[in-house]
Structure formats: C-alpha cells, structure tokens
C-alpha cells in the first residue's frame, strides 16, 4: 500500500501544474469573432519542412506566459503556407498556387507574410480588428522576444 501511494505521489509531482494550451482559430472564423469581441489577430505562418517553425512551436508557443497572453488578449491563427484548400478571408478567396510537382505556396501566406518582396518562414503577422496588417516579423522569435512584441501590441 505504501508503495502504491509513493508511486501515485511521484506521478502527480511529475505532471506540471499548468498544462496551458494555446487556442488556435481558423482565418475563416476571424470575422465572426471580431463581431463578438474586437481583438488583434496573431497569424503564425509556417510550413511542415521549416525547422525554425517547429522550434517556435516547441519552445515559444509552449511558454505558459505567452499562451496565457495569446489566449486572453489576441486571436491566434496557425496557418500552414502550403495549405491546399481555398480559404475565404476578408471577403476574398485565396488559393494554393503550385510552383512545381509537390510544391507551392498559398496566396494568403503570400499576402500576409511577404516582407520586402520576400517570404521567409516562420512569419508572425499581426492584424488589427479590421484585418489590416499592423506588424510583420520573419524568422524565429525566442519567448522573451515575443513577450516584448505582445506587450507593445497591447499599448
């Protein structure tokens, strides 16, 4: 009996207390969400093959403070730049544009993620409540860097 109790205590102490989870919405949901509550939208544009994208997902977007801030203050969209389906956003239909046999980029990723005529992943794009781009950043962001950006966006 003591052995079982000890094992149970050990397992409970190994589980982190918070287990916060980042709530993601689709771009198609943004218009209706904005009618309910006006918020800025954070669009994380990434690809399956991008190592820095995966690194941000596994570090920056697992940070409890960032998760809390994103969930409470912003709408968060995780958008794959190689998404094949058509996406209706801001009353416009965006399509996947093939560039080769098994490659291509979604028009919406190009529209939201192009900075200085280049699209480099990952991209963090921030939209105001009218879906206008107010900030873009290309490249990996450490948790500390994203916290600073989110703080500035709240001002």
VENWO-V961747 format. One record per backbone hydrogen bond with DSSP energy under -1.0 kcal/mol. NH is the residue of the N-H (numbers start at 0). CO is the residue of the C=O. If there is no record, write none. Layout:
nh:co
NH:CO
NH:CO
This chain:
nh:co
4:0
5:1
6:2
7:3
8:4
9:5
10:6
11:7
12:8
13:9
24:75
28:25
32:28
33:29
34:30
36:32
40:126
41:74
42:124
43:76
44:122
45:78
53:49
54:50
55:51
56:52
57:53
58:54
60:55
61:58
62:59
66:62
67:63
68:64
69:65
70:66
71:67
72:68
73:69
74:39
76:41
78:43
80:45
82:79
86:93
88:91
91:88
93:86
96:104
98:102
99:102
104:96
105:80
106:94
109:105
110:106
111:107
112:108
113:109
114:117
117:114
122:44
123:136
124:42
125:134
126:40
127:131
130:127
133:125
134:125
136:123
138:121
145:141
146:142
147:143
148:144
149:145
150:146
151:147
152:148
153:149
